[in-house]
Amino acid sequence: MSAYIFQIQSTLIVLLMFYGIYHRKNRYKHIRTMKLCIIWDLLLIVQIELTRGAIVKASKALTNPAILNIHVSLAIATVLLYIVMLYTGTKLKNNNESIRPIHRFFGLTTLTVRLSTFITSFLVI
């Protein structure tokens, strides 16, 4: 049952990311939406850890199925990319326009990695 709740939340997070990206020209809406996505996604990771012991499972990389190791790697990469997005986004919010190309590049990278995490989550269930 909890797997379905996690999948529903993950689906909503991904849809919310697209909504935030669609509104990238509206700075206020974009920032609030993307922060919500990041916070919700991090809370989802905490929920999964508390109910499934995900860290212990992930630490058994030598005996885990390959798809689980790929999923865990993508999830970790997503969290690291969120840090980059928050850093570059804060710079942009403070009118440092020179960071915009970096923010855009890492934004597309973050979206791609998050979508990959989403897809592999269905294969791990």
NORBELBEL-V221261 format. One record per backbone hydrogen bond with DSSP energy under -1.0 kcal/mol. NH is the residue of the N-H (numbers start at 0). CO is the residue of the C=O. If there is no record, write none. Layout:
NH,CO + NH,CO
This chain:
4,0 + 5,1 + 6,2 + 7,3 + 8,4 + 9,5 + 10,6 + 11,7 + 12,8 + 13,9 + 14,10 + 15,11 + 16,12 + 17,13 + 18,14 + 19,15 + 20,16 + 21,17 + 22,18 + 23,20 + 25,22 + 26,24 + 29,25 + 30,26 + 31,27 + 32,28 + 33,29 + 34,30 + 35,31 + 36,32 + 37,33 + 38,34 + 39,35 + 40,36 + 41,37 + 42,38 + 43,39 + 44,40 + 45,41 + 46,42 + 47,43 + 48,44 + 49,45 + 50,46 + 51,47 + 52,48 + 56,52 + 57,53 + 58,54 + 59,56 + 62,59 + 63,59 + 68,64 + 69,65 + 70,66 + 71,67 + 72,68 + 73,69 + 74,70 + 75,71 + 76,72 + 77,73 + 78,74 + 79,75 + 80,76 + 81,77 + 82,78 + 83,79 + 84,80 + 85,81 + 86,82 + 87,83 + 88,84 + 89,85 + 90,86 + 91,87 + 92,88 + 93,89 + 94,91 + 95,90 + 96,94 + 98,95 + 99,96 + 102,98 + 103,99 + 104,100 + 105,101 + 106,102 + 107,103 + 108,104 + 109,105 + 110,106 + 111,107 + 112,108 + 113,109 + 114,110 + 115,111 + 116,112 + 117,113 + 118,114 + 119,115 + 120,116 + 123,119 + 124,120
